[in-house]
Amino acid sequence: MKHIFIGAAAIAALAGSASLFAHTSENSVQRAVAVHYDDLNANSAEGAKALYSRLRSAARSACGTEPGRDLDSRSDFNGCRADALSLAVADVGSRTLTALHRSSVSPLELARFDSAVKSR
């Protein structure tokens, strides 16, 4: 059975970034979201698109509710989502999914992805 835990990936990524959790204790809640994809071929274009959609949704769920207008909170939340998604994509190990991710993210998120992949 193919599945990946998004929350665990988000926590691992954020543990290395102490500034994301240092200023509030509320953010230390750990969430895990399982994403099953044994019904998909992550190496096909259609399968990669479907899996990417599931991973993005799980990353949003794993990182909690979207914060208000506070810039620091929004930055932390967006960083959590980006890191969770990037690490999940890397964990799947599909070239097609990785290419889709690389073409779908901003240059900043792409740099975060490259950094996350290199640190593994």
Secondary structure as GFF3:
##gff-version 3
##sequence-region A 1 120
A	DSSP	beta_strand	3	5	.	.	.	ID=ss1
A	DSSP	alpha_helix	6	15	.	.	.	ID=ss2
A	DSSP	alpha_helix	18	22	.	.	.	ID=ss3
A	DSSP	three_ten_helix	26	28	.	.	.	ID=ss4
A	DSSP	beta_strand	34	36	.	.	.	ID=ss5
A	DSSP	alpha_helix	45	62	.	.	.	ID=ss6
A	DSSP	alpha_helix	71	92	.	.	.	ID=ss7
A	DSSP	alpha_helix	95	104	.	.	.	ID=ss8
A	DSSP	alpha_helix	107	118	.	.	.	ID=ss9
###
